């Protein structure tokens, strides 16, 4: 135990960039093995401090401890071999492992906490610099140790430190590092995901509809829906609405599109001029599918019904979004085309061109659509910043958070789309703060021209009451 304590102290001295005292260099393999146990205890303590309860021991976390010890032994062999002192391999390995333990405790762990805090607040450059500092410090430890082994040389200790770093740092950068402790809820979630993936590898569940009939019936179904679009009312700006619900796996998007139809028809004087495109197994016989082809065809047909100088198109898209800024279009097992910002911009190049537009993209990372869609006569609203997720999806949700805030709450309090966005953004921010979620930061791009056109349209709106939800009210998140 005394030799173990002395080795730990020499490891601490190495982390402080000081030479070991020398006596521990004669330690044997037993001290090195005992230090592996110490390393496991330190890793367990760090995991306990970093992991939210309830906790569960994870056997997978033992592998990184053993792997780091083995790599440290290899690094020590490189150091003593290049110094010509192979006889002290176990003592050097013990001091180096003790230094690795001290580095993890007093350098890497605090710096990792600081890096996480900086990254959470979008301070990417300081976070990267601190991350590099933790790795640079370990290299300096190896360099000082290599110089102690061969004090009268310079090139050889430098080479030894570089090689030892390349070996030992693999445990930090390239090897998987599961923790010795895991949150029970997180493990259950991972297990559930893994089970779902295993099921996905099997046969796909039978379709609840005739896929061939659905695909071949799209043009007829869409044309019938377009024929029901009412003629424009002369003497005032008319609002035309297209609601697009892209993902059939979750009813939350279907609910939003159906509610948008009732909201704009009843409260915003758009009755007869609302078209719903949605992917949902329950509506394949009654609603045209939400596909890029149907959307393009529908916008072209609606453009021919509108007065380009007076009327306004409101396009509301709700689905999942990816970090690559693609909107998910899915109705399993049909192969459907995903929608990128440039695809949506192309779909809006109708003949005649629709001039006045309000485009609402409710999806994760939907801010990536703003620049592709904005122009002098268009208001673009996204539910999240280009690099942020939005919230409220899932099988247990009736509305997304932004859909709830914008459609259900804000537009039932005001007829101003600009004011409705401001109200919705504040509500979403409050809900995210309450749930400790990263702010989604909804985006708005507008111009004086579209603001003036919307103001003129609002002067013709009759006073209408709020539109209730059906079948039951949706609670705020």
N, C-alpha and C positions, 0 to 999 in steps of 0.2 A: 504493500500500500504506500510506503514511503517513496519507493521509486516511481510509482504511478503518479503521486502528487508532484514529485520533482519534474517529471516529464510534462505534466500539465502546465506547470509554471514556466518551463522552457518554451512550451508552445505559445503561451501568452506573451513571453518576451519576443518571440519571433514575429507575432502579429504586431507588436509595437516597434518592429524593425530593429530589434536588438539581437545580438548574438546569444545563442544558448550558453549556459554556464559551463557545459562540457562533460560533467559526470554522467549525465543520462545517455550519452552516446553509446554506452556499453550495454544498454537495456536489451533484453531478449524478446523472443516472440511472445512470451506470456504477457509482457506489458502492452505490446501492440494489440493483442486479443482483448485485454481488459479495456483498452481505449475504445475498441469497437462498441463495447457495452456502454461506455460513457457517452459515445457519440449517439447511440440509440436513445439514451435517456434525455440528452439535450434536444434531439429532434422531436422526441415525444413532448417535452415541455413547450417548445416553440409551436408545435401543432396544437397543443391544448390552448395556448394563448391566442392563436389565430383563427380557431374554428369555433363557430357558434354551436352551443349545445342544442339538442341532445347529441351526444358523441358516441361513436362506435369505433373500435379498434379495426384498422385496415391492414391485413397481412401484406398487401401489396406494397405498403410503405417500408417494409423491411428491405426490399430489394435495393432501393437507392442507398440505404445505409451501407449495405455490404458492397455495393458497386463502388461507392466513393472510397471505402477503405481499400479495396483492391487497386483502384486507380492511384491512390496515394502511395501504396506499396510500390507500384511500377514507377511512379515519379521519383520516389526515394532511391530506387535502384539506379535510375538514370543519373541522379545527382552524385551518388557515391562512386558509380562506375567512372564518370568523367573526372571525378576528383582523385581517382586511384585509391579509394578507401572502401573497397567492397566488404571488408571484414566487419564494418559497423552498419550493415544494411538494416538490421532490425532496430537498432537504436535510432538511426536517421529516420526510419519509417515511423517510429513511435513519436518522435518530436514533430514530424511533419503532420501526422494525424492529429496530434494535440493542437497544432497550429490551425489545422482545418476546422476543428471543433470551436476554437476561440474565434476564428474568423466568422464562422456562421453565427455565433452568438453576439459578438460586439461590432461586427462590420456589416455582414450581409443582411441580417434580420432587420436592424434599424433602417438601413438604406432601402430595403425592400418596402417597408412600411411608408417611408417618405416618397418613394417612387410611385406607389399605389395612390397616395393622397394627391400628388401632383398630377398624375394622369387623370384622376377623377375630375379634376378642375381644369383639364385641357392644357396644362403646362407641359407640353410634350418635350421641349428641348431640355429644361432642367431635369425632367424625369430621366431622359436618355443619358444625360451627363452623370447623374448619380448612379445609374445602372452601370455605366462604364467604369466609374470610380471603384465600385465593389470588385470588379474583375482586375483592374489595374493594381489594387492593393494586394491581392493575392499574388500577382506576379512579382511585386516588390518583396513580399515575404520570401518567395522562392529565390529571388536574386540575392538577398541578404544571407539566406541560409546556404546557398551555393558558394558564396564568397567565404563564409565561415569554414566550409569544408576544404576549400582550396584558396587560402588567403593571399598567396603570393602570385596569383594569376588573375587575369581579367577576362580574356576572350573565352576561356573554357567555362568559367562560372556563368557567363552570360548565355552561352550556348546551352549549358545544362538547365538554366532557369527557363529558357524558351521551350526546350523539349519537355521539361517537367510540367510547365504550364499547359502545353498543348494536350498532355495526357490527363492531368488532374482536373482541368477546367471542363473537360467533357462531361463530368458529373453535373455541372451547373448549366451548360448551354445545350447539350445535345441528348442527354439521357432523360427519359421520362422521370418525373419526380412526384409520384403520389405520396400523400401525407400518411403518417402513422395513425392519424385520427381523421375521421370523416363525419360530416353531419348526417344524421340518420335520414332526414328528409331528402337531402341531396342524393344519397345513395339509392333511396327508393325511387326517386325520379329517374336516375340513370338506368336503374334496373328496368323500370317501365319502358323507357325508350328503347333499351336493348331488346326487350321482349317484342316490342312493336316492330323493330327492324327484322327480327327473326320471322315474324309473321309475314312481313312484306316480301320476304324472300320466297315464300310459298306461292301457291296459286292465288291470283287476284280474286276477291269476292265477286260473285256473279252480279252483273249490272242489274239495277232495279228498273231499267227501261230498255227499250229496243234501240241500241245505239245507232244502227243503220237507219232506222226510220227517223230518228231524231236528226241525224245529219242531213239526210235527203229532204226532210221537211222544213229545214230552216228558212229557205227563201220564201216559201208559201206562208209560213208563220210570221216572218218579219214583214212581208208585204201586206198581210192582213192587218198587222198592228199599225203600220204606217198609214194605211187607208183610213184607219179610225182617228188619225190626228185631225182635229177640228180645223176648219178654216180660220185664218187670223181675223181678229176683230178690228175693223178699220177705225181710224181716228186716234189711235194711241199706240204706244209701244206694247208689243206682245211678248210674253215670256214663254220660251220653249225649253223643256227640261228633258234631258236624257240621264237616267240613273243606271249605272253599270256596276253589277255585283259580280266580281270575278271568280271567287273561290267557292266551290260547291261543298267543300269539306266542313265548313262551319256556317251555321245558319245566321250568324251575326251580320254577315254582309247582305244576305237575303232580307233580313228584317229592316236594315237601313234603306235598301232600295225600295221596298214596299212602302215604308213610312214616308220616304221622300216623295213618292207619287201622291200620297194623300195630302201631305203638308203643302206642296206647291199647288196642287189642284184646288184645295179648299181655302187656303189662307192667302195665296199669292196670285189668284185669278188665272191660273194656268190649266183649268179643267179642260180636258180633251186635248191638251198639247203636252202631255207627259208620256214619254216612252220608257219602259223598263226593260233592260237587257240583263238577264241574270242566269247564273249557273247554279241550279239547285235541282236535285232529283225529283222533288215534288212538283216542279213547275215546268218540266221539259215539254209538256203538251200544251201549255197555255202561254208561256213567255218565250220570246226569242232568246237564244243563248247570248251570253256576254262574251263575244269573240271579237277579235280585231276586224275580221271581215264584216260581221254584222254591224259593228260600230261605224265602220267606214261607209257602208251602204246606207245606214240609217241617217248619218249626218248629211250625206249628199241629198237624200230624199227630203229631209227637213229643211235644208237650205233652200230648196225650190219652193217651199211653202211660206218661207219667211220674207218679210220686206227687209232687204239688207241694210237699208238706211235707218230703220226704226226699231226692229225687233232684236231681242236678246236671247242668246243661247246660254243655258246653265247646264253644264255637264258635271255630274257628281259620280266619281269613281271610288269604289270602296273594295278593298281586297288586301292581301298581303303584299309587301314590297321587299325587294332584296337590296343588299348593299351595292349591287351592280346597277341599281335603279331600274329594275324591271318589275312590272306589276304581274302578279300571279294570275293566270287564267287557267282554271282547272275544273274539269268535270270528268272524273275517272269513270271509264277507261278511255275517254276520247282524247286524242292527241291535239292539244290546242296551242296556239302560238302565244308566247309571252309578249307583253307590250313594254317597249322601251320608250324613253322620252321622244326620240325622233319618230317612232312609229305613231305616237299620239299626235305629234305635230303634223305628220303627213295626213292622218285621218281628218284633221281639221282644215285641210286645203281643199275645201269643197268648191263646187261650181253651181251657182254663183258663190263667191266667198262670203262666209259668215263674218261680219265685221265685229259686232258687239258680243263679247263672250265673258262668262264667268266660269272658270274651270277649277273644280275642287277635287284634289287628289288626296284621298284618305287612306294612307298606307305607310308602313315603316319606310324610312329613307325617302319619303315622297318629295322632300325639298329638292331632290335631284331633277325634278321635272320643271322647276320654276323657270330656269333660264331658257329652256327649249320652247316654252309655251307663251312667254310674256311678249306683248307688243303694246302699241299705244292705245289700243281699244280693247284690251283684255285685262281682267282681274284674275290672278292666279292665287289659289289658296292651297297650301299643303298642310297636312296634319303633323308634320315633323320636319326637322332640319335634314339636310342631305345626308348627314352622317349620324342620325339619331333614329331610334325606334319610336313607335307610338304604341299605345297600350289599349287593352280592352278586348282583344281577340280571344277566341277559345270557345270550346263547346258549352261552357257554362254562362257565356255572355249573351245578352240580347242586343246590345249595341256596343260599338267601340267607344272609348272615352271621348274621342273627338266627335264622333257621330252623335253621341248623347248630348255633348255640350253645344255643338253647332246646330244640329237639326232640331232636337227635341226641346232644348232649353232656350238658346239664344234667339232662334228664328220664330219662336212663339212669344218672344218679348219685344222684338223689333222687326221692322221690315227692311232695315238697312243691312245689307250684306257686310259692309265694312264694320259696322257696329257689332253685328253678330259674330264676326271673326274675333274682335277684341274681347267680347264677353266669353266666347268659347276658349280662347287662349288663356284667359285668367282662370277659368274653371278647371281646365286641364292642368295648369300649373299647380293649383291648390291640391288637386287629387294626387298628382305625382309627388308633391312634397309630403302629403299625409302618408303615402305608401313608401316613401323613401326611394322613389324611382329616379333615374337620371332624366332630367327635363327633356321633353321631346322638342320643345321650341317650335310650335307651328309657325309657318311662314306666310307672308302676304306680299304680293307684288301687284301694285295698282297704279293708275294714272289719273290725272285730272279729267281726261276725256271720258273714260269709262265711269268715273264717279259722277260726272254730270249726266251721262245717259241714264244711269241707275236712279239718280235723283228725279229725273223727268218721268221715268217709269213709275216711281213710287207715288207721284202725285195723282195717278189714275187708279191706284189700288183702293178698292172698297175696304171699309173697316170689317175685319173678320176675326172671330175668336180664335184662341189657341186650339190646335188640333190634338186631341187626346191620343194616347197610345192604345193600341189594340194588340192582344186582348187585355193586357194589364199594364199598369205603369211600370217603367223601368227605374229602379233605384239608382241614385248616383253611386259611383264607385266608392 
